[in-house]
């Protein structure tokens, strides 16, 4: 009985060390956020994949793996896509909606 408990404890210790090593390796290999980096999503059509993409990026932001501002560039959004993008920007204040033709103005505005 004691041998079984020592074996189980040994397995738990090995699993704990593996988990700790995995976390430390992930922290070591995580990219260092640079200044003045913007993530731009092209908004097209009715925004079929827009909400899923934004949810994924905001999830990464919540985990601390993404620290740059996220911008939806209005390439050719339909009125329904525009409404969806506006709802997303209201849900997440770190998200911006900007016309694709004026992205240069947005980047210059944020940099200053």
N, C-alpha and C positions, 0 to 999 in steps of 0.2 A: 504494500500500500504506500509506504514512504517513497519507494522508488518511482511509482507512478506519479505522485505529487511533485517530486523533484523534477521529473521529466516534463510535466506540464508547466511548471514554473520556468524551466529552462526555455521551453518553446515560447512562452509569453515574453520572456526577456529578449530573445532573439527577434521576435516580431516587433517589440517596442524599439529596439535598436535600429531595425530596418526602417520603421516608420520615421524615426528621428533623422536617420541619414537621408531619407527621401525628402523630407521637409527642408533640411539644410542644403541639399543639392539644388532643390528648386529655388531657394532664396539666392544661392550663389549664381545660378545660371539665368536668373530673371534679368531682363534688360533694364538698364538704368535709364530713367526718364530724362530726355533732353529738354532743354528750354525751347520755346517757340515751335513745338510740334503740334500739328492739328490733324485730326482724323476726319476725313471727308467721305461721306456716303453719298453716292449719286442717287437722287430721287427721280424715279422714272414711272410714268404711267399712273396707275391707281395705287402704287406703293404696296404691291402684293407681298414682297419680302421685306419691306421697310421696318415694320413693327418687330419682326423676329430678329432682324439684324440689330436694331437699337436695343432691344431687351438683352441680347447677348453681350453687347458692349457695356451696357449699364451694370450687368451682372459682374463683368470683369472689373468695372470701376468700383463696385461695392466690395470686391475682394482685395482691392488695392493693387491690382495688376495693370491697371490702365489709369493714367493720371492726366492725359491730355484732353483738351476740349473736343467734343464731337460736333461736327457740322453736317447737316443735311443740305446738300447742294441741289437746288431745284433745277434739274436739267430739263425735264419736260413732264412735270406732274400734272395730272388732270385735276379738276376741282375736287374730286373725291380724295385723290392722293394728297392734295394740299391740305385738306381738312384733317386727314389722318396725321400728317406731319405736324400740324398745329397742335393737335391733341397730344402728340408725343412730347412736344416742347413744353406744353403745360404740365405734363406729368413729371418730366425730368428737367429741372432748371439748368443743368449743365449742357443741355442739348440746344443747338441753335439751328434755325432754318434760314437759309440765305440763297438768293438767286445765284446760279452758276456764273452768270456774266459779271457779277460784282464780287466774286471771291477775293480778288486782289485787294479791294477796299476793306473787306473784313479782316484779311490777314494783316494789312497795314494798321488798321484800327486797333487790333488786339496787341500788336507788337509794341505800340507806343504807350 
